[in-house]
Amino acid sequence: MSEDDLERAGARIEDVVRTRIFVTDIAQWEAIGRAHGEVFAQIRPVCTMVEVAKLIAPEILVEIEADAVIGAGGSRA
């Protein structure tokens, strides 16, 4: 997911209301949480982090799923 993906759907990053983070090594939760916070600090969506055995490709260590509600981020000026 990127801001471009959101824009194509008519949403903005501020419209994200929930994220789910899937990680292959939960011991890295602090660094992952810090990175998530850099993007979502002002938005503060509900967030869940879950450890999984593996993701679709071995080089992928983190996957983030996001739900957005168009207009949830306030003014669209």
mmCIF file of the N, C-alpha and C atoms, coordinates in Angstrom:
data_MODEL
# 
_entry.id   MODEL 
# 
loop_
_atom_site.group_PDB 
_atom_site.id 
_atom_site.type_symbol 
_atom_site.label_atom_id 
_atom_site.label_alt_id 
_atom_site.label_comp_id 
_atom_site.label_asym_id 
_atom_site.label_entity_id 
_atom_site.label_seq_id 
_atom_site.pdbx_PDB_ins_code 
_atom_site.Cartn_x 
_atom_site.Cartn_y 
_atom_site.Cartn_z 
_atom_site.occupancy 
_atom_site.B_iso_or_equiv 
_atom_site.pdbx_formal_charge 
_atom_site.auth_seq_id 
_atom_site.auth_comp_id 
_atom_site.auth_asym_id 
_atom_site.auth_atom_id 
_atom_site.pdbx_PDB_model_num 
ATOM 1   N N  . MET A 1 1  ? 0.845   -1.174  0.000  1.00 0.00 ? 1  MET A N  1 
ATOM 2   C CA . MET A 1 1  ? 0.000   0.000   0.000  1.00 0.00 ? 1  MET A CA 1 
ATOM 3   C C  . MET A 1 1  ? 0.884   1.228   0.000  1.00 0.00 ? 1  MET A C  1 
ATOM 4   N N  . SER A 1 2  ? 0.486   2.180   -0.791 1.00 0.00 ? 2  SER A N  1 
ATOM 5   C CA . SER A 1 2  ? 1.189   3.453   -0.812 1.00 0.00 ? 2  SER A CA 1 
ATOM 6   C C  . SER A 1 2  ? 0.148   4.560   -0.843 1.00 0.00 ? 2  SER A C  1 
ATOM 7   N N  . GLU A 1 3  ? 0.625   5.773   -0.662 1.00 0.00 ? 3  GLU A N  1 
ATOM 8   C CA . GLU A 1 3  ? -0.296  6.903   -0.757 1.00 0.00 ? 3  GLU A CA 1 
ATOM 9   C C  . GLU A 1 3  ? -0.897  6.971   -2.151 1.00 0.00 ? 3  GLU A C  1 
ATOM 10  N N  . ASP A 1 4  ? -0.143  6.561   -3.183 1.00 0.00 ? 4  ASP A N  1 
ATOM 11  C CA . ASP A 1 4  ? -0.677  6.532   -4.544 1.00 0.00 ? 4  ASP A CA 1 
ATOM 12  C C  . ASP A 1 4  ? -1.840  5.553   -4.655 1.00 0.00 ? 4  ASP A C  1 
ATOM 13  N N  . ASP A 1 5  ? -1.712  4.391   -3.997 1.00 0.00 ? 5  ASP A N  1 
ATOM 14  C CA . ASP A 1 5  ? -2.797  3.406   -4.010 1.00 0.00 ? 5  ASP A CA 1 
ATOM 15  C C  . ASP A 1 5  ? -4.056  3.989   -3.372 1.00 0.00 ? 5  ASP A C  1 
ATOM 16  N N  . LEU A 1 6  ? -3.864  4.673   -2.253 1.00 0.00 ? 6  LEU A N  1 
ATOM 17  C CA . LEU A 1 6  ? -5.006  5.297   -1.581 1.00 0.00 ? 6  LEU A CA 1 
ATOM 18  C C  . LEU A 1 6  ? -5.649  6.342   -2.482 1.00 0.00 ? 6  LEU A C  1 
ATOM 19  N N  . GLU A 1 7  ? -4.833  7.182   -3.105 1.00 0.00 ? 7  GLU A N  1 
ATOM 20  C CA . GLU A 1 7  ? -5.353  8.235   -3.977 1.00 0.00 ? 7  GLU A CA 1 
ATOM 21  C C  . GLU A 1 7  ? -6.146  7.655   -5.139 1.00 0.00 ? 7  GLU A C  1 
ATOM 22  N N  . ARG A 1 8  ? -5.669  6.552   -5.718 1.00 0.00 ? 8  ARG A N  1 
ATOM 23  C CA . ARG A 1 8  ? -6.403  5.915   -6.819 1.00 0.00 ? 8  ARG A CA 1 
ATOM 24  C C  . ARG A 1 8  ? -7.783  5.440   -6.358 1.00 0.00 ? 8  ARG A C  1 
ATOM 25  N N  . ALA A 1 9  ? -7.905  5.133   -5.082 1.00 0.00 ? 9  ALA A N  1 
ATOM 26  C CA . ALA A 1 9  ? -9.191  4.689   -4.533 1.00 0.00 ? 9  ALA A CA 1 
ATOM 27  C C  . ALA A 1 9  ? -10.025 5.863   -4.012 1.00 0.00 ? 9  ALA A C  1 
ATOM 28  N N  . GLY A 1 10 ? -9.489  7.082   -4.117 1.00 0.00 ? 10 GLY A N  1 
ATOM 29  C CA . GLY A 1 10 ? -10.225 8.257   -3.654 1.00 0.00 ? 10 GLY A CA 1 
ATOM 30  C C  . GLY A 1 10 ? -10.017 8.575   -2.186 1.00 0.00 ? 10 GLY A C  1 
ATOM 31  N N  . ALA A 1 11 ? -9.001  7.975   -1.571 1.00 0.00 ? 11 ALA A N  1 
ATOM 32  C CA . ALA A 1 11 ? -8.729  8.186   -0.144 1.00 0.00 ? 11 ALA A CA 1 
ATOM 33  C C  . ALA A 1 11 ? -7.380  8.881   0.037  1.00 0.00 ? 11 ALA A C  1 
ATOM 34  N N  . ARG A 1 12 ? -7.097  9.253   1.266  1.00 0.00 ? 12 ARG A N  1 
ATOM 35  C CA . ARG A 1 12 ? -5.812  9.849   1.636  1.00 0.00 ? 12 ARG A CA 1 
ATOM 36  C C  . ARG A 1 12 ? -5.239  9.070   2.817  1.00 0.00 ? 12 ARG A C  1 
ATOM 37  N N  . ILE A 1 13 ? -3.961  9.255   3.083  1.00 0.00 ? 13 ILE A N  1 
ATOM 38  C CA . ILE A 1 13 ? -3.328  8.570   4.213  1.00 0.00 ? 13 ILE A CA 1 
ATOM 39  C C  . ILE A 1 13 ? -4.064  8.900   5.514  1.00 0.00 ? 13 ILE A C  1 
ATOM 40  N N  . GLU A 1 14 ? -4.603  10.110  5.611  1.00 0.00 ? 14 GLU A N  1 
ATOM 41  C CA . GLU A 1 14 ? -5.336  10.518  6.820  1.00 0.00 ? 14 GLU A CA 1 
ATOM 42  C C  . GLU A 1 14 ? -6.632  9.744   7.005  1.00 0.00 ? 14 GLU A C  1 
ATOM 43  N N  . ASP A 1 15 ? -7.104  9.077   5.959  1.00 0.00 ? 15 ASP A N  1 
ATOM 44  C CA . ASP A 1 15 ? -8.343  8.300   6.027  1.00 0.00 ? 15 ASP A CA 1 
ATOM 45  C C  . ASP A 1 15 ? -8.129  6.883   6.561  1.00 0.00 ? 15 ASP A C  1 
ATOM 46  N N  . VAL A 1 16 ? -6.877  6.487   6.784  1.00 0.00 ? 16 VAL A N  1 
ATOM 47  C CA . VAL A 1 16 ? -6.592  5.140   7.292  1.00 0.00 ? 16 VAL A CA 1 
ATOM 48  C C  . VAL A 1 16 ? -7.076  5.053   8.736  1.00 0.00 ? 16 VAL A C  1 
ATOM 49  N N  . VAL A 1 17 ? -7.934  4.075   9.012  1.00 0.00 ? 17 VAL A N  1 
ATOM 50  C CA . VAL A 1 17 ? -8.509  3.918   10.348 1.00 0.00 ? 17 VAL A CA 1 
ATOM 51  C C  . VAL A 1 17 ? -8.011  2.665   11.069 1.00 0.00 ? 17 VAL A C  1 
ATOM 52  N N  . ARG A 1 18 ? -7.412  1.740   10.322 1.00 0.00 ? 18 ARG A N  1 
ATOM 53  C CA . ARG A 1 18 ? -6.924  0.502   10.938 1.00 0.00 ? 18 ARG A CA 1 
ATOM 54  C C  . ARG A 1 18 ? -5.781  -0.066  10.111 1.00 0.00 ? 18 ARG A C  1 
ATOM 55  N N  . THR A 1 19 ? -4.752  -0.556  10.808 1.00 0.00 ? 19 THR A N  1 
ATOM 56  C CA . THR A 1 19 ? -3.676  -1.278  10.134 1.00 0.00 ? 19 THR A CA 1 
ATOM 57  C C  . THR A 1 19 ? -3.456  -2.604  10.837 1.00 0.00 ? 19 THR A C  1 
ATOM 58  N N  . ARG A 1 20 ? -3.038  -3.587  10.053 1.00 0.00 ? 20 ARG A N  1 
ATOM 59  C CA . ARG A 1 20 ? -2.640  -4.886  10.577 1.00 0.00 ? 20 ARG A CA 1 
ATOM 60  C C  . ARG A 1 20 ? -1.237  -5.130  10.054 1.00 0.00 ? 20 ARG A C  1 
ATOM 61  N N  . ILE A 1 21 ? -0.336  -5.425  10.966 1.00 0.00 ? 21 ILE A N  1 
ATOM 62  C CA . ILE A 1 21 ? 1.058   -5.645  10.589 1.00 0.00 ? 21 ILE A CA 1 
ATOM 63  C C  . ILE A 1 21 ? 1.372   -7.111  10.805 1.00 0.00 ? 21 ILE A C  1 
ATOM 64  N N  . PHE A 1 22 ? 1.783   -7.782  9.742  1.00 0.00 ? 22 PHE A N  1 
ATOM 65  C CA . PHE A 1 22 ? 2.179   -9.180  9.805  1.00 0.00 ? 22 PHE A CA 1 
ATOM 66  C C  . PHE A 1 22 ? 3.701   -9.218  9.728  1.00 0.00 ? 22 PHE A C  1 
ATOM 67  N N  . VAL A 1 23 ? 4.342   -9.847  10.710 1.00 0.00 ? 23 VAL A N  1 
ATOM 68  C CA . VAL A 1 23 ? 5.809   -9.880  10.776 1.00 0.00 ? 23 VAL A CA 1 
ATOM 69  C C  . VAL A 1 23 ? 6.288   -11.317 10.922 1.00 0.00 ? 23 VAL A C  1 
ATOM 70  N N  . THR A 1 24 ? 7.477   -11.584 10.400 1.00 0.00 ? 24 THR A N  1 
ATOM 71  C CA . THR A 1 24 ? 8.039   -12.924 10.523 1.00 0.00 ? 24 THR A CA 1 
ATOM 72  C C  . THR A 1 24 ? 8.909   -13.060 11.767 1.00 0.00 ? 24 THR A C  1 
ATOM 73  N N  . ASP A 1 25 ? 9.218   -11.930 12.433 1.00 0.00 ? 25 ASP A N  1 
ATOM 74  C CA . ASP A 1 25 ? 10.029  -11.963 13.653 1.00 0.00 ? 25 ASP A CA 1 
ATOM 75  C C  . ASP A 1 25 ? 9.500   -10.913 14.624 1.00 0.00 ? 25 ASP A C  1 
ATOM 76  N N  . ILE A 1 26 ? 8.642   -11.337 15.537 1.00 0.00 ? 26 ILE A N  1 
ATOM 77  C CA . ILE A 1 26 ? 7.998   -10.421 16.480 1.00 0.00 ? 26 ILE A CA 1 
ATOM 78  C C  . ILE A 1 26 ? 9.010   -9.742  17.401 1.00 0.00 ? 26 ILE A C  1 
ATOM 79  N N  . ALA A 1 27 ? 10.209  -10.299 17.512 1.00 0.00 ? 27 ALA A N  1 
ATOM 80  C CA . ALA A 1 27 ? 11.249  -9.673  18.332 1.00 0.00 ? 27 ALA A CA 1 
ATOM 81  C C  . ALA A 1 27 ? 11.648  -8.307  17.769 1.00 0.00 ? 27 ALA A C  1 
ATOM 82  N N  . GLN A 1 28 ? 11.319  -8.055  16.513 1.00 0.00 ? 28 GLN A N  1 
ATOM 83  C CA . GLN A 1 28 ? 11.630  -6.766  15.886 1.00 0.00 ? 28 GLN A CA 1 
ATOM 84  C C  . GLN A 1 28 ? 10.493  -5.752  16.053 1.00 0.00 ? 28 GLN A C  1 
ATOM 85  N N  . TRP A 1 29 ? 9.582   -6.008  16.991 1.00 0.00 ? 29 TRP A N  1 
ATOM 86  C CA . TRP A 1 29 ? 8.384   -5.186  17.121 1.00 0.00 ? 29 TRP A CA 1 
ATOM 87  C C  . TRP A 1 29 ? 8.682   -3.712  17.356 1.00 0.00 ? 29 TRP A C  1 
ATOM 88  N N  . GLU A 1 30 ? 9.723   -3.396  18.118 1.00 0.00 ? 30 GLU A N  1 
ATOM 89  C CA . GLU A 1 30 ? 9.999   -1.983  18.398 1.00 0.00 ? 30 GLU A CA 1 
ATOM 90  C C  . GLU A 1 30 ? 10.383  -1.221  17.134 1.00 0.00 ? 30 GLU A C  1 
ATOM 91  N N  . ALA A 1 31 ? 11.278  -1.771  16.338 1.00 0.00 ? 31 ALA A N  1 
ATOM 92  C CA . ALA A 1 31 ? 11.703  -1.107  15.102 1.00 0.00 ? 31 ALA A CA 1 
ATOM 93  C C  . ALA A 1 31 ? 10.538  -0.999  14.120 1.00 0.00 ? 31 ALA A C  1 
ATOM 94  N N  . ILE A 1 32 ? 9.748   -2.045  14.035 1.00 0.00 ? 32 ILE A N  1 
ATOM 95  C CA . ILE A 1 32 ? 8.598   -2.042  13.131 1.00 0.00 ? 32 ILE A CA 1 
ATOM 96  C C  . ILE A 1 32 ? 7.575   -1.010  13.597 1.00 0.00 ? 32 ILE A C  1 
ATOM 97  N N  . GLY A 1 33 ? 7.316   -0.996  14.887 1.00 0.00 ? 33 GLY A N  1 
ATOM 98  C CA . GLY A 1 33 ? 6.392   -0.015  15.452 1.00 0.00 ? 33 GLY A CA 1 
ATOM 99  C C  . GLY A 1 33 ? 6.871   1.414   15.255 1.00 0.00 ? 33 GLY A C  1 
ATOM 100 N N  . ARG A 1 34 ? 8.166   1.622   15.372 1.00 0.00 ? 34 ARG A N  1 
ATOM 101 C CA . ARG A 1 34 ? 8.749   2.952   15.161 1.00 0.00 ? 34 ARG A CA 1 
ATOM 102 C C  . ARG A 1 34 ? 8.531   3.398   13.706 1.00 0.00 ? 34 ARG A C  1 
ATOM 103 N N  . ALA A 1 35 ? 8.770   2.496   12.755 1.00 0.00 ? 35 ALA A N  1 
ATOM 104 C CA . ALA A 1 35 ? 8.561   2.817   11.340 1.00 0.00 ? 35 ALA A CA 1 
ATOM 105 C C  . ALA A 1 35 ? 7.082   3.120   11.067 1.00 0.00 ? 35 ALA A C  1 
ATOM 106 N N  . HIS A 1 36 ? 6.206   2.320   11.637 1.00 0.00 ? 36 HIS A N  1 
ATOM 107 C CA . HIS A 1 36 ? 4.760   2.548   11.494 1.00 0.00 ? 36 HIS A CA 1 
ATOM 108 C C  . HIS A 1 36 ? 4.404   3.914   12.059 1.00 0.00 ? 36 HIS A C  1 
ATOM 109 N N  . GLY A 1 37 ? 4.975   4.249   13.203 1.00 0.00 ? 37 GLY A N  1 
ATOM 110 C CA . GLY A 1 37 ? 4.707   5.529   13.846 1.00 0.00 ? 37 GLY A CA 1 
ATOM 111 C C  . GLY A 1 37 ? 5.175   6.717   13.029 1.00 0.00 ? 37 GLY A C  1 
ATOM 112 N N  . GLU A 1 38 ? 6.245   6.554   12.256 1.00 0.00 ? 38 GLU A N  1 
ATOM 113 C CA . GLU A 1 38 ? 6.720   7.651   11.408 1.00 0.00 ? 38 GLU A CA 1 
ATOM 114 C C  . GLU A 1 38 ? 5.676   8.029   10.361 1.00 0.00 ? 38 GLU A C  1 
ATOM 115 N N  . VAL A 1 39 ? 4.938   7.060   9.891  1.00 0.00 ? 39 VAL A N  1 
ATOM 116 C CA . VAL A 1 39 ? 3.919   7.318   8.876  1.00 0.00 ? 39 VAL A CA 1 
ATOM 117 C C  . VAL A 1 39 ? 2.590   7.726   9.508  1.00 0.00 ? 39 VAL A C  1 
ATOM 118 N N  . PHE A 1 40 ? 2.225   7.059   10.596 1.00 0.00 ? 40 PHE A N  1 
ATOM 119 C CA . PHE A 1 40 ? 0.874   7.213   11.143 1.00 0.00 ? 40 PHE A CA 1 
ATOM 120 C C  . PHE A 1 40 ? 0.796   7.946   12.477 1.00 0.00 ? 40 PHE A C  1 
ATOM 121 N N  . ALA A 1 41 ? 1.850   8.626   12.898 1.00 0.00 ? 41 ALA A N  1 
ATOM 122 C CA . ALA A 1 41 ? 1.879   9.266   14.221 1.00 0.00 ? 41 ALA A CA 1 
ATOM 123 C C  . ALA A 1 41 ? 0.725   10.245  14.432 1.00 0.00 ? 41 ALA A C  1 
ATOM 124 N N  . GLN A 1 42 ? 0.432   11.058  13.437 1.00 0.00 ? 42 GLN A N  1 
ATOM 125 C CA . GLN A 1 42 ? -0.632  12.055  13.579 1.00 0.00 ? 42 GLN A CA 1 
ATOM 126 C C  . GLN A 1 42 ? -2.022  11.463  13.339 1.00 0.00 ? 42 GLN A C  1 
ATOM 127 N N  . ILE A 1 43 ? -2.079  10.304  12.700 1.00 0.00 ? 43 ILE A N  1 
ATOM 128 C CA . ILE A 1 43 ? -3.353  9.695   12.327 1.00 0.00 ? 43 ILE A CA 1 
ATOM 129 C C  . ILE A 1 43 ? -3.838  8.738   13.420 1.00 0.00 ? 43 ILE A C  1 
ATOM 130 N N  . ARG A 1 44 ? -2.901  7.957   13.946 1.00 0.00 ? 44 ARG A N  1 
ATOM 131 C CA . ARG A 1 44 ? -3.138  7.007   15.032 1.00 0.00 ? 44 ARG A CA 1 
ATOM 132 C C  . ARG A 1 44 ? -4.273  6.016   14.748 1.00 0.00 ? 44 ARG A C  1 
ATOM 133 N N  . PRO A 1 45 ? -4.164  5.248   13.653 1.00 0.00 ? 45 PRO A N  1 
ATOM 134 C CA . PRO A 1 45 ? -5.188  4.230   13.396 1.00 0.00 ? 45 PRO A CA 1 
ATOM 135 C C  . PRO A 1 45 ? -5.086  3.090   14.417 1.00 0.00 ? 45 PRO A C  1 
ATOM 136 N N  . VAL A 1 46 ? -6.164  2.368   14.583 1.00 0.00 ? 46 VAL A N  1 
ATOM 137 C CA . VAL A 1 46 ? -6.124  1.149   15.378 1.00 0.00 ? 46 VAL A CA 1 
ATOM 138 C C  . VAL A 1 46 ? -5.114  0.233   14.709 1.00 0.00 ? 46 VAL A C  1 
ATOM 139 N N  . CYS A 1 47 ? -4.294  -0.452  15.496 1.00 0.00 ? 47 CYS A N  1 
ATOM 140 C CA . CYS A 1 47 ? -3.217  -1.247  14.910 1.00 0.00 ? 47 CYS A CA 1 
ATOM 141 C C  . CYS A 1 47 ? -3.072  -2.587  15.630 1.00 0.00 ? 47 CYS A C  1 
ATOM 142 N N  . THR A 1 48 ? -2.859  -3.624  14.857 1.00 0.00 ? 48 THR A N  1 
ATOM 143 C CA . THR A 1 48 ? -2.586  -4.955  15.380 1.00 0.00 ? 48 THR A CA 1 
ATOM 144 C C  . THR A 1 48 ? -1.306  -5.460  14.732 1.00 0.00 ? 48 THR A C  1 
ATOM 145 N N  . MET A 1 49 ? -0.424  -6.077  15.525 1.00 0.00 ? 49 MET A N  1 
ATOM 146 C CA . MET A 1 49 ? 0.784   -6.693  14.985 1.00 0.00 ? 49 MET A CA 1 
ATOM 147 C C  . MET A 1 49 ? 0.725   -8.180  15.314 1.00 0.00 ? 49 MET A C  1 
ATOM 148 N N  . VAL A 1 50 ? 0.954   -9.001  14.293 1.00 0.00 ? 50 VAL A N  1 
ATOM 149 C CA . VAL A 1 50 ? 0.843   -10.445 14.439 1.00 0.00 ? 50 VAL A CA 1 
ATOM 150 C C  . VAL A 1 50 ? 2.079   -11.109 13.839 1.00 0.00 ? 50 VAL A C  1 
ATOM 151 N N  . GLU A 1 51 ? 2.635   -12.082 14.558 1.00 0.00 ? 51 GLU A N  1 
ATOM 152 C CA . GLU A 1 51 ? 3.747   -12.851 14.001 1.00 0.00 ? 51 GLU A CA 1 
ATOM 153 C C  . GLU A 1 51 ? 3.191   -14.015 13.181 1.00 0.00 ? 51 GLU A C  1 
ATOM 154 N N  . VAL A 1 52 ? 3.773   -14.194 11.999 1.00 0.00 ? 52 VAL A N  1 
ATOM 155 C CA . VAL A 1 52 ? 3.390   -15.301 11.124 1.00 0.00 ? 52 VAL A CA 1 
ATOM 156 C C  . VAL A 1 52 ? 4.633   -16.116 10.802 1.00 0.00 ? 52 VAL A C  1 
ATOM 157 N N  . ALA A 1 53 ? 4.453   -17.361 10.402 1.00 0.00 ? 53 ALA A N  1 
ATOM 158 C CA . ALA A 1 53 ? 5.591   -18.229 10.079 1.00 0.00 ? 53 ALA A CA 1 
ATOM 159 C C  . ALA A 1 53 ? 6.364   -17.718 8.883  1.00 0.00 ? 53 ALA A C  1 
ATOM 160 N N  . LYS A 1 54 ? 5.647   -17.276 7.856  1.00 0.00 ? 54 LYS A N  1 
ATOM 161 C CA . LYS A 1 54 ? 6.309   -16.714 6.684  1.00 0.00 ? 54 LYS A CA 1 
ATOM 162 C C  . LYS A 1 54 ? 5.281   -15.951 5.871  1.00 0.00 ? 54 LYS A C  1 
ATOM 163 N N  . LEU A 1 55 ? 5.807   -15.098 4.986  1.00 0.00 ? 55 LEU A N  1 
ATOM 164 C CA . LEU A 1 55 ? 4.962   -14.351 4.070  1.00 0.00 ? 55 LEU A CA 1 
ATOM 165 C C  . LEU A 1 55 ? 5.148   -14.921 2.668  1.00 0.00 ? 55 LEU A C  1 
ATOM 166 N N  . ILE A 1 56 ? 4.585   -14.302 1.671  1.00 0.00 ? 56 ILE A N  1 
ATOM 167 C CA . ILE A 1 56 ? 4.534   -14.895 0.336  1.00 0.00 ? 56 ILE A CA 1 
ATOM 168 C C  . ILE A 1 56 ? 5.903   -15.139 -0.298 1.00 0.00 ? 56 ILE A C  1 
ATOM 169 N N  . ALA A 1 57 ? 6.899   -14.347 0.081  1.00 0.00 ? 57 ALA A N  1 
ATOM 170 C CA . ALA A 1 57 ? 8.262   -14.534 -0.445 1.00 0.00 ? 57 ALA A CA 1 
ATOM 171 C C  . ALA A 1 57 ? 9.235   -14.440 0.733  1.00 0.00 ? 57 ALA A C  1 
ATOM 172 N N  . PRO A 1 58 ? 10.290  -15.230 0.725  1.00 0.00 ? 58 PRO A N  1 
ATOM 173 C CA . PRO A 1 58 ? 11.196  -15.264 1.874  1.00 0.00 ? 58 PRO A CA 1 
ATOM 174 C C  . PRO A 1 58 ? 11.866  -13.934 2.196  1.00 0.00 ? 58 PRO A C  1 
ATOM 175 N N  . GLU A 1 59 ? 12.038  -13.061 1.199  1.00 0.00 ? 59 GLU A N  1 
ATOM 176 C CA . GLU A 1 59 ? 12.684  -11.769 1.461  1.00 0.00 ? 59 GLU A CA 1 
ATOM 177 C C  . GLU A 1 59 ? 11.738  -10.754 2.100  1.00 0.00 ? 59 GLU A C  1 
ATOM 178 N N  . ILE A 1 60 ? 10.442  -11.041 2.114  1.00 0.00 ? 60 ILE A N  1 
ATOM 179 C CA . ILE A 1 60 ? 9.468   -10.138 2.734  1.00 0.00 ? 60 ILE A CA 1 
ATOM 180 C C  . ILE A 1 60 ? 9.378   -10.473 4.221  1.00 0.00 ? 60 ILE A C  1 
ATOM 181 N N  . LEU A 1 61 ? 9.688   -9.492  5.050  1.00 0.00 ? 61 LEU A N  1 
ATOM 182 C CA . LEU A 1 61 ? 9.697   -9.685  6.501  1.00 0.00 ? 61 LEU A CA 1 
ATOM 183 C C  . LEU A 1 61 ? 8.506   -9.034  7.184  1.00 0.00 ? 61 LEU A C  1 
ATOM 184 N N  . VAL A 1 62 ? 7.923   -8.021  6.540  1.00 0.00 ? 62 VAL A N  1 
ATOM 185 C CA . VAL A 1 62 ? 6.805   -7.268  7.117  1.00 0.00 ? 62 VAL A CA 1 
ATOM 186 C C  . VAL A 1 62 ? 5.785   -7.005  6.017  1.00 0.00 ? 62 VAL A C  1 
ATOM 187 N N  . GLU A 1 63 ? 4.524   -7.196  6.353  1.00 0.00 ? 63 GLU A N  1 
ATOM 188 C CA . GLU A 1 63 ? 3.438   -6.841  5.440  1.00 0.00 ? 63 GLU A CA 1 
ATOM 189 C C  . GLU A 1 63 ? 2.429   -6.022  6.231  1.00 0.00 ? 63 GLU A C  1 
ATOM 190 N N  . ILE A 1 64 ? 1.986   -4.918  5.662  1.00 0.00 ? 64 ILE A N  1 
ATOM 191 C CA . ILE A 1 64 ? 1.019   -4.059  6.345  1.00 0.00 ? 64 ILE A CA 1 
ATOM 192 C C  . ILE A 1 64 ? -0.250  -3.991  5.516  1.00 0.00 ? 64 ILE A C  1 
ATOM 193 N N  . GLU A 1 65 ? -1.353  -4.262  6.169  1.00 0.00 ? 65 GLU A N  1 
ATOM 194 C CA . GLU A 1 65 ? -2.684  -4.174  5.565  1.00 0.00 ? 65 GLU A CA 1 
ATOM 195 C C  . GLU A 1 65 ? -3.360  -2.960  6.186  1.00 0.00 ? 65 GLU A C  1 
ATOM 196 N N  . ALA A 1 66 ? -4.018  -2.151  5.382  1.00 0.00 ? 66 ALA A N  1 
ATOM 197 C CA . ALA A 1 66 ? -4.650  -0.944  5.910  1.00 0.00 ? 66 ALA A CA 1 
ATOM 198 C C  . ALA A 1 66 ? -6.095  -0.846  5.436  1.00 0.00 ? 66 ALA A C  1 
ATOM 199 N N  . ASP A 1 67 ? -6.958  -0.374  6.336  1.00 0.00 ? 67 ASP A N  1 
ATOM 200 C CA . ASP A 1 67 ? -8.348  -0.065  6.003  1.00 0.00 ? 67 ASP A CA 1 
ATOM 201 C C  . ASP A 1 67 ? -8.500  1.443   6.068  1.00 0.00 ? 67 ASP A C  1 
ATOM 202 N N  . ALA A 1 68 ? -9.105  2.005   5.047  1.00 0.00 ? 68 ALA A N  1 
ATOM 203 C CA . ALA A 1 68 ? -9.349  3.454   5.019  1.00 0.00 ? 68 ALA A CA 1 
ATOM 204 C C  . ALA A 1 68 ? -10.836 3.698   4.817  1.00 0.00 ? 68 ALA A C  1 
ATOM 205 N N  . VAL A 1 69 ? -11.330 4.741   5.453  1.00 0.00 ? 69 VAL A N  1 
ATOM 206 C CA . VAL A 1 69 ? -12.704 5.187   5.279  1.00 0.00 ? 69 VAL A CA 1 
ATOM 207 C C  . VAL A 1 69 ? -12.619 6.579   4.665  1.00 0.00 ? 69 VAL A C  1 
ATOM 208 N N  . ILE A 1 70 ? -13.051 6.695   3.424  1.00 0.00 ? 70 ILE A N  1 
ATOM 209 C CA . ILE A 1 70 ? -12.942 7.973   2.734  1.00 0.00 ? 70 ILE A CA 1 
ATOM 210 C C  . ILE A 1 70 ? -13.689 9.050   3.522  1.00 0.00 ? 70 ILE A C  1 
ATOM 211 N N  . GLY A 1 71 ? -12.955 10.108  3.833  1.00 0.00 ? 71 GLY A N  1 
ATOM 212 C CA . GLY A 1 71 ? -13.516 11.225  4.603  1.00 0.00 ? 71 GLY A CA 1 
ATOM 213 C C  . GLY A 1 71 ? -13.228 11.129  6.085  1.00 0.00 ? 71 GLY A C  1 
ATOM 214 N N  . ALA A 1 72 ? -12.703 10.002  6.556  1.00 0.00 ? 72 ALA A N  1 
ATOM 215 C CA . ALA A 1 72 ? -12.430 9.847   7.990  1.00 0.00 ? 72 ALA A CA 1 
ATOM 216 C C  . ALA A 1 72 ? -11.347 10.800  8.471  1.00 0.00 ? 72 ALA A C  1 
ATOM 217 N N  . GLY A 1 73 ? -10.495 11.253  7.548  1.00 0.00 ? 73 GLY A N  1 
ATOM 218 C CA . GLY A 1 73 ? -9.383  12.133  7.911  1.00 0.00 ? 73 GLY A CA 1 
ATOM 219 C C  . GLY A 1 73 ? -9.752  13.597  8.027  1.00 0.00 ? 73 GLY A C  1 
ATOM 220 N N  . GLY A 1 74 ? -11.014 13.910  7.935  1.00 0.00 ? 74 GLY A N  1 
ATOM 221 C CA . GLY A 1 74 ? -11.436 15.306  8.099  1.00 0.00 ? 74 GLY A CA 1 
ATOM 222 C C  . GLY A 1 74 ? -11.484 16.079  6.796  1.00 0.00 ? 74 GLY A C  1 
ATOM 223 N N  . SER A 1 75 ? -11.233 17.367  6.905  1.00 0.00 ? 75 SER A N  1 
ATOM 224 C CA . SER A 1 75 ? -11.362 18.312  5.793  1.00 0.00 ? 75 SER A CA 1 
ATOM 225 C C  . SER A 1 75 ? -10.616 17.864  4.555  1.00 0.00 ? 75 SER A C  1 
ATOM 226 N N  . ARG A 1 76 ? -11.212 18.065  3.403  1.00 0.00 ? 76 ARG A N  1 
ATOM 227 C CA . ARG A 1 76 ? -10.604 17.703  2.128  1.00 0.00 ? 76 ARG A CA 1 
ATOM 228 C C  . ARG A 1 76 ? -10.246 18.953  1.328  1.00 0.00 ? 76 ARG A C  1 
ATOM 229 N N  . ALA A 1 77 ? -9.938  20.026  2.006  1.00 0.00 ? 77 ALA A N  1 
ATOM 230 C CA . ALA A 1 77 ? -9.618  21.299  1.351  1.00 0.00 ? 77 ALA A CA 1 
ATOM 231 C C  . ALA A 1 77 ? -8.425  21.239  0.467  1.00 0.00 ? 77 ALA A C  1 
# 
